[in-house]
Amino acid sequence: MARIYISSTYADLKDMREVVYHALRKMRHDVIAMEDYIATDKKPLDKCLADVAQCDIYIGIYAWRYGNIPPDQEKSITELEYREAVRTGKPCLLFLLDEEAPWPTKLTDKDRTRIEAFHNELRKNNTVSSFQDANDLTAKVITAMEQIGREKDRSEEDSGKRLEHLLQPLDFKADITPHISRFTGRQWVFDRIDTWLDNTDASRVFWITGKPGVGKTAIAAWLYTNRQEVAAAHFCQYGDKDKVDPRRAILSLACQLASTLPCFSSLRIHSTYRKTPSLRPMMVSMTSCSGSSPPTKGTSSL
């Protein structure tokens, strides 16, 4: 689902906007349109530009009205929205009323100098589509959105393959399956972990210690298999040179994070955690120790 901003003048293109809006909503997209403000060309400029900057895709629909020019501006809000989309690097789907399409004179600027200049700039700098009526416009918007969806799917598939090729994630299935097949009990450990996850002020690390053979790896294997909070995991295996190699471990973890948390690959991971605490990845470190030590904050002993 994409966040889409629809830009156009209002009174002349009201019917066009409405059919496009509902078509995009049926495709389960989040649509931002002038109707979300007030039914007039006199929109709050700052709010409009901020919404353009935050959208994923910009859709511009243009006929023969240039639109309202705010008192402190030299360009119309509609043109300023387009320029903000270009400035912020948004994909722009632009649709111009066909010059031969019938159009009421009352919905056309008496002086078409500015709107014609804007049309010419749009054609010069972009690939634009022309439309005859509301049905034609809607069909072309849907086709354009479907094309973007296919390109996005191909891009994500290619990115996944490149990640696997470059980072070479390690396969732990053979290591964890024996532990999962006979796992039982330890509910008190999971209760401690849930309490830790629910406490946003807790330490960022939950460290489990215990003597060899008490079940640390089994707990990690169960968490890795059953808990969606686990975004990445690494299991050291004595005698396996790849699984005890720090460099391979880091690359494998990076690949897992980029695959399970798309925001990681776009360097927005920290802000995403702050906004969505439930997506905070869980890191459970299992270490062996020859003696016991008193538990500290964020630590459990087995």
MIDOLUM-492929 format. One record per residue (C-alpha): residue number from 1; residue in three letters; x, y, z. Coordinates in nm, 4 decimals, padded with zeros to 6 digits. Last residue first. Layout:
N
NUM  ALA  X  Y  Z;
...
This chain:
302
302  LEU  01.9892  -02.0518  03.4355;
301  SER  02.0650  -01.6892  03.5125;
300  SER  01.8709  -01.3896  03.3848;
299  THR  02.0118  -01.0462  03.3027;
298  GLY  01.8408  -00.7190  03.1986;
297  LYS  01.9306  -00.5532  03.5284;
296  THR  02.1760  -00.7716  03.7175;
295  PRO  02.1541  -01.1352  03.8234;
294  PRO  02.4030  -01.2580  04.0859;
293  SER  02.6863  -01.4708  03.9477;
292  SER  02.7144  -01.8425  03.8995;
291  GLY  03.0278  -02.0285  03.8018;
290  SER  03.1739  -02.1952  03.4952;
289  CYS  02.9928  -01.9713  03.2517;
288  SER  02.8345  -02.0431  02.9170;
287  THR  02.6846  -01.7641  02.7117;
286  MET  02.3517  -01.7230  02.5313;
285  SER  02.2815  -01.3764  02.3928;
284  VAL  01.9197  -01.2910  02.3221;
283  MET  01.8779  -01.0032  02.0772;
282  MET  01.5150  -00.9060  02.0185;
281  PRO  01.4357  -00.6737  01.7302;
280  ARG  01.2234  -00.3670  01.8193;
279  LEU  00.9160  -00.3982  01.5987;
278  SER  00.6815  -00.3655  01.8964;
277  PRO  00.8383  -00.0281  01.9773;
276  THR  00.6907  00.1310  01.6618;
275  LYS  00.7715  00.5038  01.6507;
274  ARG  01.1017  00.4785  01.8346;
273  TYR  01.1962  00.1591  01.6532;
272  THR  01.1178  00.3189  01.3179;
271  SER  01.3338  00.6208  01.3993;
270  HIS  01.6272  00.3900  01.4671;
269  ILE  01.5804  00.1788  01.1522;
268  ARG  01.5605  00.4574  00.8992;
267  LEU  01.8854  00.3700  00.7181;
266  SER  01.7106  00.2592  00.3986;
265  SER  01.8254  -00.1020  00.4393;
264  PHE  01.7007  -00.1105  00.7978;
263  CYS  01.3565  00.0200  00.7003;
262  PRO  01.2969  -00.3041  00.5092;
261  LEU  01.3032  -00.4940  00.8424;
260  THR  01.2921  -00.8708  00.7826;
259  SER  01.5203  -00.8816  00.4780;
258  ALA  01.7559  -00.5979  00.5737;
257  LEU  01.7842  -00.7378  00.9255;
256  GLN  01.8586  -01.0897  00.7987;
255  CYS  02.1257  -00.9629  00.5590;
254  ALA  02.2923  -00.7578  00.8316;
253  LEU  02.2937  -01.0579  01.0661;
252  SER  02.4649  -01.2723  00.8025;
251  LEU  02.7242  -01.0044  00.7317;
250  ILE  02.7987  -00.9620  01.1033;
249  ALA  02.8314  -01.3366  01.1601;
248  ARG  03.0513  -01.3812  00.8534;
247  ARG  03.2900  -01.1153  00.9871;
246  PRO  03.2932  -01.2611  01.3379;
245  ASP  03.3909  -01.6115  01.2075;
244  VAL  03.2571  -01.8733  01.4509;
243  LYS  02.9745  -01.9772  01.2174;
242  ASP  03.2003  -01.9856  00.9109;
241  LYS  03.4733  -02.1973  01.0711;
240  ASP  03.2303  -02.4612  01.1951;
239  GLY  03.4190  -02.6515  01.4686;
238  TYR  03.2111  -02.5107  01.7532;
237  GLN  02.8820  -02.3748  01.6242;
236  CYS  02.7892  -02.0156  01.6978;
235  PHE  02.4210  -01.9409  01.6416;
234  HIS  02.3276  -01.6032  01.4983;
233  ALA  01.9877  -01.4355  01.5031;
232  ALA  01.7913  -01.1637  01.3282;
231  ALA  01.4536  -00.9894  01.3521;
230  VAL  01.3321  -01.1776  01.6571;
229  GLU  01.0134  -00.9983  01.7607;
228  GLN  00.8156  -01.2514  01.5557;
227  ARG  00.8765  -01.5164  01.8193;
226  ASN  00.8440  -01.8852  01.7367;
225  THR  01.1520  -02.0076  01.5511;
224  TYR  01.4174  -01.7669  01.6808;
223  LEU  01.2702  -01.7823  02.0321;
222  TRP  01.2751  -02.1642  02.0306;
221  ALA  01.6331  -02.1730  01.8978;
220  ALA  01.7472  -01.9218  02.1607;
219  ILE  01.5851  -02.1267  02.4363;
218  ALA  01.7449  -02.4459  02.3048;
217  THR  02.0828  -02.2724  02.2837;
216  LYS  02.0621  -02.1736  02.6499;
215  GLY  01.9464  -02.5176  02.7614;
214  VAL  02.1405  -02.6190  03.0749;
213  GLY  02.4111  -02.7992  02.8756;
212  PRO  02.7030  -02.5696  02.9508;
211  LYS  02.6474  -02.3505  03.2604;
210  GLY  02.4211  -02.0481  03.2413;
209  THR  02.3836  -01.6894  03.1300;
208  ILE  02.0966  -01.5050  02.9636;
207  TRP  02.1503  -01.1422  02.8622;
206  PHE  01.8640  -00.9111  02.7728;
205  VAL  02.0194  -00.6056  02.6063;
204  ARG  01.8571  -00.2686  02.5320;
203  SER  01.8272  -00.2063  02.9051;
202  ALA  01.4769  -00.1276  03.0246;
201  ASP  01.3020  00.2072  02.9835;
200  THR  01.0580  00.0782  02.7171;
199  ASN  00.9430  -00.1968  02.9539;
198  ASP  00.7126  -00.4287  02.7557;
197  LEU  01.0089  -00.6109  02.6008;
196  TRP  01.1620  -00.6774  02.9449;
195  THR  00.8355  -00.8124  03.0850;
194  ASP  00.8021  -01.0382  02.7810;
193  ILE  01.1580  -01.1640  02.8325;
192  ARG  01.0963  -01.2444  03.1996;
191  ASP  00.7782  -01.4337  03.1064;
190  PHE  00.9779  -01.6207  02.8406;
189  VAL  01.2282  -01.7328  03.1041;
188  TRP  00.9518  -01.8396  03.3432;
187  GLN  00.8026  -02.0516  03.0651;
186  ARG  01.1186  -02.2647  03.0555;
185  GLY  00.9179  -02.5836  02.9802;
184  THR  00.9663  -02.8103  02.6766;
183  PHE  01.1865  -02.8414  02.3663;
182  ARG  01.2366  -03.1836  02.2103;
181  SER  01.1919  -03.1037  01.8409;
180  ILE  01.3103  -02.7453  01.8842;
179  HIS  01.6622  -02.8378  01.9995;
178  PRO  01.7195  -03.0897  01.7199;
177  THR  01.5963  -02.8352  01.4597;
176  ILE  01.8281  -02.5541  01.5765;
175  ASP  02.1649  -02.6465  01.4256;
174  ALA  02.0399  -02.8058  01.1029;
173  LYS  01.8245  -02.4998  01.0333;
172  PHE  02.1064  -02.2525  01.1011;
171  ASP  02.1735  -02.1364  00.7446;
170  LEU  02.4217  -01.8485  00.7167;
169  PRO  02.3469  -01.5351  00.5174;
168  GLN  02.5800  -01.4679  00.2219;
167  LEU  02.6145  -01.0889  00.2471;
166  LEU  02.6842  -01.0067  -00.1173;
165  HIS  02.4857  -01.2801  -00.2913;
164  GLU  02.2032  -01.2823  -00.0398;
163  LEU  02.1741  -00.9061  -00.0547;
162  ARG  02.1795  -00.9063  -00.4349;
161  LYS  01.9023  -01.1650  -00.4447;
160  GLY  01.6892  -00.9643  -00.2035;
159  SER  01.7474  -00.6462  -00.3989;
158  ASP  01.6402  -00.8189  -00.7217;
157  GLU  01.3179  -00.9378  -00.5601;
156  GLU  01.2524  -00.5938  -00.4129;
155  SER  01.3123  -00.4296  -00.7511;
154  ARG  01.0885  -00.6776  -00.9309;
153  ASP  00.8075  -00.6186  -00.6805;
152  LYS  00.8522  -00.2406  -00.7052;
151  GLU  00.8404  -00.2555  -01.0866;
150  ARG  00.5200  -00.4578  -01.0733;
149  GLY  00.3613  -00.2130  -00.8280;
148  ILE  00.4670  00.0875  -01.0369;
147  GLN  00.3024  -00.0745  -01.3400;
146  GLU  -00.0160  -00.1350  -01.1414;
145  MET  -00.0167  00.2312  -01.0384;
144  ALA  00.0194  00.3468  -01.4009;
143  THR  -00.2617  00.1172  -01.5182;
142  ILE  -00.4915  00.2396  -01.2389;
141  VAL  -00.4178  00.6036  -01.3260;
140  LYS  -00.4801  00.5340  -01.6955;
139  ALA  -00.8159  00.3689  -01.6294;
138  THR  -00.9211  00.6529  -01.3994;
137  LEU  -00.8319  00.9192  -01.6557;
136  ASP  -01.0252  00.7473  -01.9356;
135  ASN  -01.3283  00.7106  -01.7125;
134  ALA  -01.3115  01.0753  -01.6004;
133  ASP  -01.2790  01.2164  -01.9513;
132  GLN  -01.0411  01.2563  -02.2446;
131  PHE  -00.7040  01.1929  -02.0822;
130  SER  -00.3443  01.2778  -02.1673;
129  SER  -00.0444  01.1063  -02.0163;
128  VAL  00.2816  01.2775  -01.9204;
127  THR  00.6457  01.1700  -01.9318;
126  ASN  00.8311  01.4527  -01.7671;
125  ASN  01.0515  01.7591  -01.8175;
124  LYS  00.9205  01.9048  -02.1437;
123  ARG  00.5616  01.7911  -02.1037;
122  LEU  00.5358  01.9398  -01.7540;
121  GLU  00.7017  02.2615  -01.8682;
120  ASN  00.4569  02.2947  -02.1580;
119  HIS  00.1593  02.2395  -01.9285;
118  PHE  00.2880  02.5091  -01.6900;
117  ALA  00.3285  02.7553  -01.9781;
116  GLU  -00.0251  02.6709  -02.0914;
115  ILE  -00.1560  02.7281  -01.7389;
114  ARG  00.0185  03.0652  -01.7149;
113  THR  -00.0889  03.2043  -02.0521;
112  ARG  -00.4454  03.0737  -02.0431;
111  ASP  -00.6077  03.4134  -01.9861;
110  LYS  -00.9799  03.3540  -01.9632;
109  ASP  -00.9042  03.0492  -01.7467;
108  THR  -01.1215  02.7501  -01.8386;
107  LEU  -01.3979  02.5924  -01.6337;
106  LYS  -01.6630  02.8355  -01.7633;
105  THR  -01.5608  02.7447  -02.1185;
104  PRO  -01.6696  02.3874  -02.0597;
103  TRP  -01.4295  02.1218  -02.1941;
102  PRO  -01.4434  01.8967  -02.4998;
101  ALA  -01.1195  01.6982  -02.5398;
100  GLU  -00.8937  01.8100  -02.8246;
99  GLU  -00.6197  01.9477  -02.5974;
98  ASP  -00.6275  01.6259  -02.3957;
97  LEU  -00.6555  01.6975  -02.0233;
96  LEU  -00.3141  01.6438  -01.8692;
95  PHE  -00.2176  01.3556  -01.6404;
94  LEU  00.1090  01.3402  -01.4445;
93  LEU  00.2327  01.0468  -01.2396;
92  CYS  00.5299  01.1772  -01.0412;
91  PRO  00.7622  00.9464  -00.8469;
90  LYS  00.8783  01.1616  -00.5549;
89  GLY  01.2304  01.3063  -00.5459;
88  THR  01.1786  01.5678  -00.2738;
87  ARG  01.2366  01.8599  -00.5082;
86  VAL  01.0169  01.7078  -00.7785;
85  ALA  00.7263  01.6582  -00.5363;
84  GLU  00.7796  02.0100  -00.4012;
83  ARG  00.7673  02.1457  -00.7564;
82  TYR  00.4360  01.9711  -00.8183;
81  GLU  00.2874  02.1081  -00.4977;
80  LEU  00.4071  02.4572  -00.5892;
79  GLU  00.2317  02.4272  -00.9262;
78  THR  -00.0992  02.3367  -00.7608;
77  ILE  -00.0558  02.6067  -00.4962;
76  SER  -00.0234  02.8645  -00.7699;
75  LYS  00.3024  03.0498  -00.8317;
74  GLU  00.4277  03.3963  -00.7315;
73  GLN  00.3696  03.3533  -00.3591;
72  ASP  00.2944  03.5785  -00.0602;
71  PRO  -00.0732  03.6319  -00.1432;
70  PRO  -00.1357  03.2634  -00.2301;
69  ILE  -00.1933  03.1948  -00.6024;
68  ASN  -00.5127  02.9955  -00.6635;
67  GLY  -00.5286  02.7708  -00.9668;
66  TYR  -00.3917  02.7483  -01.3196;
65  ARG  -00.7199  02.6364  -01.4734;
64  TRP  -00.7274  02.4559  -01.8058;
63  ALA  -00.6986  02.0870  -01.7099;
62  TYR  -00.4400  01.9244  -01.4845;
61  ILE  -00.4212  01.6100  -01.2720;
60  GLY  -00.0986  01.5517  -01.0773;
59  ILE  -00.0396  01.2261  -00.8905;
58  TYR  00.2503  01.2195  -00.6433;
57  ILE  00.3723  00.8874  -00.5035;
56  ASP  00.5245  00.7940  -00.1669;
55  CYS  00.3876  01.0869  00.0316;
54  GLN  00.5658  01.2712  00.3126;
53  ALA  00.6968  01.5654  00.1066;
52  VAL  00.3576  01.6077  -00.0597;
51  ASP  00.1900  01.6141  00.2813;
50  ALA  00.4293  01.8860  00.4007;
49  LEU  00.3624  02.0875  00.0859;
48  CYS  -00.0128  02.0706  00.1426;
47  LYS  00.0092  02.1605  00.5100;
46  ASP  00.2279  02.4626  00.4369;
45  LEU  -00.0074  02.5790  00.1616;
44  PRO  -00.3333  02.5661  00.3558;
43  LYS  -00.5811  02.5212  00.0692;
42  LYS  -00.7675  02.8000  -00.1102;
41  ASP  -00.8879  02.5940  -00.4077;
40  THR  -01.1945  02.5001  -00.2062;
39  ALA  -01.3637  02.1995  -00.0504;
38  ILE  -01.1631  02.1956  00.2707;
37  TYR  -00.8674  01.9884  00.3885;
36  ASP  -00.9128  01.6143  00.3294;
35  GLU  -01.0983  01.6984  00.0096;
34  MET  -00.7714  01.8332  -00.1242;
33  ALA  -00.6403  01.4801  -00.1410;
32  ILE  -00.4291  01.2300  00.0505;
31  VAL  -00.4850  00.8677  -00.0485;
30  ASP  -00.3662  00.5642  00.1467;
29  HIS  -00.3799  00.2840  -00.1085;
28  ARG  -00.6046  -00.0195  -00.0759;
27  MET  -00.6645  -00.0624  -00.4522;
26  LYS  -01.0250  00.0312  -00.3744;
25  ARG  -00.8860  00.3528  -00.2241;
24  LEU  -00.7085  00.4252  -00.5518;
23  ALA  -01.0315  00.3880  -00.7476;
22  HIS  -01.2180  00.6023  -00.4936;
21  TYR  -00.9736  00.8914  -00.5274;
20  VAL  -00.9593  00.8626  -00.9058;
19  VAL  -01.3388  00.8827  -00.9298;
18  GLU  -01.3531  01.1826  -00.6956;
17  ARG  -01.0655  01.3714  -00.8528;
16  MET  -01.2246  01.3624  -01.1956;
15  ASP  -01.5573  01.4871  -01.0591;
14  LYS  -01.3904  01.7788  -00.8774;
13  LEU  -01.1714  01.8786  -01.1705;
12  ASP  -01.3020  02.2293  -01.2444;
11  ALA  -01.3816  02.3183  -00.8831;
10  TYR  -01.0594  02.1783  -00.7344;
9  THR  -00.7260  02.2534  -00.8978;
8  SER  -00.5045  01.9505  -00.8995;
7  SER  -00.2862  01.7356  -00.6769;
6  ILE  -00.3534  01.3844  -00.5522;
5  TYR  -00.0997  01.2619  -00.2929;
4  ILE  -00.0511  00.8881  -00.2613;
3  ARG  00.0709  00.6847  00.0369;
2  ALA  00.1372  00.3381  -00.1028;
1  MET  00.0000  00.0000  00.0000;
